[in-house]
Amino acid sequence: MDNAPIDTDAAHALWAEYRASAPAHWVEDEAPSIERFGDHPELTDELLDLVIHGPKRATAGLVAEFEAEAAPLPRVGSHWIACDSTGRPRVVLRSVELRVGPFTSVDERFAFDEGEGDRSLASWREGHRDYWTRVGAALGIAWTEAHDIVFERFEVVWPPEHADR
């Protein structure tokens, strides 16, 4: 089963609410990316729940995914809207730290900040090996640990009931 299409109208409305509430935190010509975590509904909703109600304040993505979508890499200060598996936008996130490197460059702190599994480096490596093997296959590439990864830390900035304080 696949995730439902993203409700871009609702995402733009959520972005407009955030912009009206926090004009100092966005650049006028900036448009947020509208995305979701994971590659299937159960994972998408599980990871989003970790953002909204739990400890997830980091994520990692293959540079190859950005290239395949002709999307720019995130930058510090950029925003993105995270949607659930039904396509509904739920939160606005702001990137606060970014780095590109190979799979082997992840450290225990980053694995902990991703908030997944038991939050250990071993759990992170196991889960992400499986995930990127699937994603690579979907992209038509054989994923290896040498592929570049975007390691991103973020904060939740909107809506207020979920925003980091």
BELLINLIN-V932062 format. One record per helix or strand of 3 or more residues. SS is the DSSP state (a for helix, b for strand). FROM is the first residue (numbers start at 1). TO is the last residue. If there is no record, write none. Layout:
[[SS,FROM,TO] [SS,FROM,TO]]
This chain:
[[a,8,21] [a,23,25] [b,33,35] [a,41,53] [b,58,62] [a,63,68] [b,79,83] [b,89,102] [a,103,105] [a,108,114] [a,121,139] [b,148,158]]
